[in-house]
Amino acid sequence: MEYTFYKISHAGYPELLYIGSIKDFQKRKIKHKSDCYNENLRTYNVQLYQFIRENNINYDSITIEIIERCFFKTRSMLIKKNVIGLKVIILKIMV
């Protein structure tokens, strides 16, 4: 299965940095926006979304970009590799 590692950031708020991984990147982009503003969802109070709302950041000004695409046979293999993968991705972002 192909998984996409991506980051969410904003040029005006360098402290806003979120790294995620997902199979369906396009659906996840849409879901992030919905989760940020829908008070009825359990994910509404995730720290990322709270930061966006508390700082009155226009969601459309947020950058969501693909860092890397990787293939894993199973989701459990992705989870096992996630810690190492995230360290590598963070290093790529910092360079």
C-alpha positions in Angstrom: 0.0 0.0 0.0 1.2 3.5 -0.7 1.3 5.9 2.2 1.9 9.6 1.9 3.9 11.5 4.5 2.9 15.2 4.5 3.3 18.3 6.5 1.0 21.1 7.5 2.6 24.5 8.0 2.0 28.3 7.8 4.6 30.9 6.7 3.4 33.4 9.3 3.5 30.8 12.2 6.8 28.8 12.1 5.7 27.0 15.3 2.8 25.5 13.4 4.2 22.2 12.0 2.3 19.0 11.8 3.5 15.8 10.2 1.2 13.0 9.2 0.9 9.9 7.1 -2.1 8.5 5.3 -3.2 6.3 2.4 -5.6 8.7 0.8 -3.9 12.1 0.9 -6.7 14.0 -1.0 -9.4 12.8 1.4 -7.3 13.6 4.4 -6.7 17.2 3.3 -10.5 17.7 3.2 -11.0 15.9 6.5 -8.4 18.2 8.2 -10.4 21.2 7.4 -13.7 19.6 8.5 -12.1 18.4 11.7 -10.8 21.8 12.5 -14.2 23.5 12.5 -16.8 20.9 13.3 -17.4 21.0 17.1 -19.3 17.7 17.0 -16.3 15.7 16.1 -14.1 14.2 18.8 -11.0 15.4 16.9 -12.2 19.1 17.2 -9.9 19.8 20.2 -6.7 18.3 18.7 -3.8 20.7 19.5 -3.3 21.5 15.8 -6.8 22.6 15.2 -6.9 24.5 18.5 -3.8 26.5 17.5 -5.4 27.3 14.1 -8.6 28.6 15.7 -7.0 30.4 18.6 -4.7 32.3 16.3 -7.6 33.1 13.8 -5.6 31.5 11.0 -7.5 31.3 7.7 -7.4 27.6 6.9 -7.0 28.3 3.2 -3.7 30.0 3.9 -2.2 26.9 5.4 0.2 24.9 3.4 -0.3 21.1 3.1 2.5 19.5 1.2 3.7 16.0 0.4 7.0 15.2 1.9 7.4 11.6 0.6 5.4 8.6 -0.6 6.3 5.2 0.6 5.1 1.6 0.0 4.4 -0.8 2.9 2.8 -4.2 2.7 0.7 -3.6 5.8 -0.3 -0.8 8.1 1.5 -2.5 11.0 4.8 -2.2 8.9 4.1 1.5 8.5 3.6 1.9 12.3 6.8 0.1 13.0 8.7 2.3 10.5 6.9 5.6 11.5 9.3 6.5 14.3 12.4 6.1 12.1 10.6 7.6 9.1 9.5 10.7 11.0 13.1 11.3 12.3 14.3 11.2 8.7 11.4 13.5 7.5 12.1 16.0 10.2 15.7 16.1 9.2 14.7 16.7 5.6 12.5 19.6 6.7 15.2 21.1 8.8 17.8 21.1 6.0 
